[in-house]
Amino acid sequence: MATPDIKIGSKLDARGFKQAETALSKLTKSTKSLAKAFGIAFSAQAITRYGIAAVNAFAAEERQILSLTNTVKNLGLAFQAPAVNEYIDNMERLTGITRDQLQPAFQQLLTQTGSITKSQEIFNAALEVSSSGIVSLEEASSALTQAYVGNTKGLKQFNLGLTNAELSAMTFDQILSAISDTYKGQFKAAMESTAVKIDRVKVAADNAKESIGGGLVDAFANLAGNGDLDSAIAKMEKFGTTVADVLRSVTSQGWKSAWQFINPANTGGFTDPNKPTTGVNLGSPGTWRWRNLQITKKEQAAAAKLRKEEEARLAILRKQNAEKRAQLALDKANKALSAASEMFDPQGIQIAAALQGKITDEQRARLELMKMIWELEQAIAQGNTAIIEKLTAQLLELTKQTEQLNKNFQALEKINDILNTIGYGRQLFDNDSLAQTLALLNSITGSTYTPSTFASQVPQDLYQALLVDFPNAAAEQVVVPEVNITIDGNVDALLDVVVNGLQNKSASGVDTRILRNTGGFNW
Amino acid sequence: MLEIELRGNADLRKALRRFTPDLEKELRKELRSALSPVVKKARSYVTDDAPMRGWRGRAFSEAKFPIYNADTIRRGINYRVTPGKINSNGFSSMASIYNSTGAGAIYEIAGIKNSQGQPWVGPKTGSLSNKVSKSVNPKAGEQFIKNLPPVVSSLKGRGRLIYRAWAENRGVAEGAAMKAIDSAIREFYKRAETTAFRRAA
């Protein structure tokens, strides 16, 4: 971060600029020459890059062809070299297997058998076996090459159903026949597969690249042959632009025999760079002459169809992925929403608030039940199986208890009702006095119970029960007569009368607590 | 006769140091005397206490925002009498006054670009830009700037410390400094015409 400062005596120091100016002018010069060399349009540059790759591809193929030609020549079959190369080329186009794989295998067979026909026969067998997928072409041809000279060890991997001894005893033709019987039709089936069709298109494109490379080699060899590199570079630039124009015009018309060019000096193969009359005509667009690429309309259509199918498949896949992503987002949102809703669910809040208030046991039980029902509903909405099972069990238990509680309440209600029906409820037993109670009972039932007669009028067990509630009931039954006494005169005489009376009573068997003989009290 | 061409301040000072060290010494002395009053004035504007409570230092604070410390800020306000580096436009200075501490720079120039504070986005956006306010308080920037003294404009810039001191100096220091530089250059060329320069010991 620049700190605040005040600069005094600022001056331009141009040394750095002078250096930069010099560097820039140098850069400009080299940039101009670069622009000259590589052309202006992007397409020309792209073509040039492609050209370089094409030249490399051509060079690699040329090496291979020369190697095969040499092998054939060494076998004394030099005149058949073009045919052999043509065979390899055709196999490449037909099978989609590149020359890199075909040629070494075939070359090996050629070297071993010394006969092109035999080599082709064995090669076809190797192709049948490799098309089944159990071994590669190289392994198959290697095993057959060895088998040709008597070494049948490698044939074991072909799974022909023959033992080593049997294989050793068979002739090579018999072995080929056995292979043919086992793997018949494999090659044809493989050629029908999509993968091979794609490979064939790739091979065709590679062949085109090689052909272009070949043409370029010829052309640039001629261009640089006279030593004028600058003019060669200029012509390369023009070449890039011109080829771009050609491609545009050719592809707009379709890949017909426009790509089939015949070199007036040669009927095929590669041009001799030493012959200035041959080579590529760097003329105006439309006069380019290339080697015949033989890309058929049918293969182009097949490739286009494959591309379309692939694009459709990818589109479906992309759509499915998008739907999956959308669903995932939706599920996530729903989860978050339900979690948030739980916090603000009015029913849940009300239940919780009610539980915190002053409520009776019955109300608490009912609220607990409501709460459990609400929790179960939430768990069902979320699909949480474990919680659902747990809450369901608890809910059933709580429901049973609540039902029992309800029954008890109902019974109590009934008792209350009965008591209320009677009209007095426990009033009968709220009285302190038996007399009041009996009076009440008489008014209800129309009976004529009195405390003194009640004991004999009701069953003894009921009476005893009543005595528990009314402990003074027995005392209430004693009737005390009223006696008025007026004493005139001698009190002693009264006492004598009383004592005599008591003694007489005692003598007659009434307990008077008086000693009969003496008249004293018996304490 | 060989010509001496002094390209830029660095060349001049190098030449002075090499061939006329007395001129170099004199130049430094005069530059110091011109610039030091401005620096002293600027330091005097630094208040001992932080202009707001929240800017004071706290024990065990891991805050990244520079804490207000008057001594540190004063130490960071100083001058330089040697040539500065060449900037991207090719210019260099002969001398300079600077305010080099973080808190000092904040105090100096806060609110110059956005007088109401930086645009507020809040802490939850996850923005990594330092051009927006991510404070919890939407008015944090505005409140911060309100608590600072007003910005003063000078010919060299706007601020509250060195720029304020420079504005109040009314060009006296600049005049003196330029006079010293011109004198040194004139004297140097005068000597170059009359004597053959030999590298000073």
HADDOCK unambig.tbl for C-alpha pairs under 7 A between the chains (distance, minus, plus):
assign (segid A and resid 3 and name CA) (segid B and resid 99 and name CA) 6.36 0.50 0.50
assign (segid A and resid 3 and name CA) (segid B and resid 100 and name CA) 5.64 0.50 0.50
assign (segid A and resid 3 and name CA) (segid B and resid 105 and name CA) 6.22 0.50 0.50
assign (segid A and resid 4 and name CA) (segid B and resid 98 and name CA) 6.02 0.50 0.50
assign (segid A and resid 4 and name CA) (segid B and resid 99 and name CA) 5.62 0.50 0.50
assign (segid A and resid 4 and name CA) (segid B and resid 105 and name CA) 6.30 0.50 0.50
assign (segid A and resid 5 and name CA) (segid B and resid 96 and name CA) 6.74 0.50 0.50
assign (segid A and resid 5 and name CA) (segid B and resid 97 and name CA) 5.47 0.50 0.50
assign (segid A and resid 5 and name CA) (segid B and resid 98 and name CA) 4.07 0.50 0.50
assign (segid A and resid 5 and name CA) (segid B and resid 99 and name CA) 6.12 0.50 0.50
assign (segid A and resid 6 and name CA) (segid B and resid 96 and name CA) 5.34 0.50 0.50
assign (segid A and resid 6 and name CA) (segid B and resid 97 and name CA) 5.03 0.50 0.50
assign (segid A and resid 6 and name CA) (segid B and resid 98 and name CA) 6.29 0.50 0.50
assign (segid A and resid 6 and name CA) (segid B and resid 156 and name CA) 6.22 0.50 0.50
assign (segid A and resid 7 and name CA) (segid B and resid 93 and name CA) 5.63 0.50 0.50
assign (segid A and resid 7 and name CA) (segid B and resid 95 and name CA) 6.17 0.50 0.50
assign (segid A and resid 7 and name CA) (segid B and resid 96 and name CA) 4.43 0.50 0.50
assign (segid A and resid 7 and name CA) (segid B and resid 97 and name CA) 6.69 0.50 0.50
assign (segid A and resid 8 and name CA) (segid B and resid 93 and name CA) 5.66 0.50 0.50
assign (segid A and resid 8 and name CA) (segid B and resid 94 and name CA) 5.88 0.50 0.50
assign (segid A and resid 8 and name CA) (segid B and resid 95 and name CA) 5.14 0.50 0.50
assign (segid A and resid 8 and name CA) (segid B and resid 96 and name CA) 5.47 0.50 0.50
assign (segid A and resid 8 and name CA) (segid B and resid 174 and name CA) 6.95 0.50 0.50
assign (segid A and resid 9 and name CA) (segid B and resid 93 and name CA) 5.29 0.50 0.50
assign (segid A and resid 9 and name CA) (segid B and resid 94 and name CA) 5.03 0.50 0.50
assign (segid A and resid 9 and name CA) (segid B and resid 95 and name CA) 6.72 0.50 0.50
assign (segid A and resid 9 and name CA) (segid B and resid 178 and name CA) 6.45 0.50 0.50
assign (segid A and resid 10 and name CA) (segid B and resid 91 and name CA) 6.14 0.50 0.50
assign (segid A and resid 10 and name CA) (segid B and resid 92 and name CA) 5.24 0.50 0.50
assign (segid A and resid 10 and name CA) (segid B and resid 93 and name CA) 4.01 0.50 0.50
assign (segid A and resid 10 and name CA) (segid B and resid 94 and name CA) 6.27 0.50 0.50
assign (segid A and resid 11 and name CA) (segid B and resid 8 and name CA) 5.90 0.50 0.50
assign (segid A and resid 11 and name CA) (segid B and resid 9 and name CA) 6.59 0.50 0.50
assign (segid A and resid 11 and name CA) (segid B and resid 91 and name CA) 5.26 0.50 0.50
assign (segid A and resid 11 and name CA) (segid B and resid 92 and name CA) 5.59 0.50 0.50
assign (segid A and resid 11 and name CA) (segid B and resid 93 and name CA) 6.35 0.50 0.50
assign (segid A and resid 12 and name CA) (segid B and resid 8 and name CA) 5.99 0.50 0.50
assign (segid A and resid 12 and name CA) (segid B and resid 90 and name CA) 5.44 0.50 0.50
assign (segid A and resid 12 and name CA) (segid B and resid 91 and name CA) 4.35 0.50 0.50
assign (segid A and resid 12 and name CA) (segid B and resid 92 and name CA) 6.55 0.50 0.50
assign (segid A and resid 13 and name CA) (segid B and resid 7 and name CA) 5.91 0.50 0.50
assign (segid A and resid 13 and name CA) (segid B and resid 8 and name CA) 4.50 0.50 0.50
assign (segid A and resid 13 and name CA) (segid B and resid 90 and name CA) 5.43 0.50 0.50
assign (segid A and resid 13 and name CA) (segid B and resid 91 and name CA) 5.77 0.50 0.50
assign (segid A and resid 13 and name CA) (segid B and resid 92 and name CA) 6.91 0.50 0.50
assign (segid A and resid 14 and name CA) (segid B and resid 90 and name CA) 6.40 0.50 0.50
